[in-house]
Amino acid sequence: MTVREDVLRRPDGSDGIYGVVDKPDFVLVLPLELDGFYIVEQYRYPVGGRFWEFPQGSWTEQDPDRPDDAAALARAELREETGLVARSLTWLGRLHVAHGYSSQGCNVFLAEDLTKRSPAREATEADMIRRWVSGAELDEMIAAGDFVDGPSLAALTLLRRHLGGTAHGR
């Protein structure tokens, strides 16, 4: 990740400075099974708390032989964080997570036909919790403010579009 300040000229002709965070793109995976989803909870340092979200992540510099392939990354993150392996992986779209200050984007995938294995979490994810919730329960969590991850909520919009208007069920 790099942080920079660009000197620029605004549309009104005045000069200014714009702060930009450049960070590699990441993937987010919606693991759908029956009428619900697998979600994960982890501690998020910048906001000082534990939060539920869909599995997500990016390659690190230490990842050996990492391909430049969002689908491969999606499969790796799903397996790493949840222990799930998807027989079917569908690309749902691309999001800009915070385009007001960051160049980082996110590719969203739907994972289906899941097989359960043991997670292979990184040290920073050692306290991660995996949980299955029904679609109705996820809607309740959103309404109660217990599921507030922006990219996860945006990914649900892409899924609803893909499924024809619903978040759980066809």
ZICORTA-V761060 format. One record per residue. N is the residue number from 1. RES is the residue in one letter. NEAR is the number of other C-alpha atoms within 12 Angstrom. Layout:
BEGIN
n	res	near
N	RES	NEAR
N	RES	NEAR
END
This chain:
BEGIN
n	res	near
1	M	15
2	T	14
3	V	15
4	R	16
5	E	15
6	D	15
7	V	13
8	L	14
9	R	12
10	R	12
11	P	8
12	D	8
13	G	8
14	S	10
15	D	12
16	G	14
17	I	14
18	Y	17
19	G	18
20	V	20
21	V	22
22	D	20
23	K	24
24	P	23
25	D	30
26	F	33
27	V	39
28	L	49
29	V	54
30	L	50
31	P	51
32	L	38
33	E	29
34	L	19
35	D	20
36	G	27
37	F	38
38	Y	37
39	I	37
40	V	39
41	E	28
42	Q	29
43	Y	19
44	R	18
45	Y	11
46	P	8
47	V	11
48	G	9
49	G	14
50	R	21
51	F	29
52	W	33
53	E	41
54	F	45
55	P	47
56	Q	40
57	G	36
58	S	34
59	W	27
60	T	19
61	E	11
62	Q	9
63	D	13
64	P	9
65	D	12
66	R	16
67	P	17
68	D	17
69	D	18
70	A	32
71	A	30
72	A	28
73	L	33
74	A	42
75	R	39
76	A	35
77	E	38
78	L	45
79	R	32
80	E	32
81	E	41
82	T	42
83	G	28
84	L	38
85	V	31
86	A	30
87	R	19
88	S	22
89	L	27
90	T	28
91	W	28
92	L	29
93	G	27
94	R	24
95	L	29
96	H	24
97	V	29
98	A	19
99	H	16
100	G	14
101	Y	21
102	S	24
103	S	23
104	Q	27
105	G	27
106	C	35
107	N	35
108	V	43
109	F	39
110	L	40
111	A	37
112	E	27
113	D	19
114	L	25
115	T	20
116	K	22
117	R	15
118	S	15
119	P	26
120	A	20
121	R	25
122	E	20
123	A	11
124	T	15
125	E	25
126	A	18
127	D	18
128	M	28
129	I	24
130	R	31
131	R	25
132	W	27
133	V	28
134	S	22
135	G	27
136	A	18
137	E	22
138	L	30
139	D	22
140	E	15
141	M	21
142	I	22
143	A	13
144	A	11
145	G	15
146	D	19
147	F	28
148	V	25
149	D	29
150	G	23
151	P	33
152	S	36
153	L	30
154	A	30
155	A	35
156	L	39
157	T	24
158	L	29
159	L	33
160	R	22
161	R	17
162	H	22
163	L	18
164	G	13
165	G	14
166	T	19
167	A	31
168	H	28
169	G	19
170	R	16
END
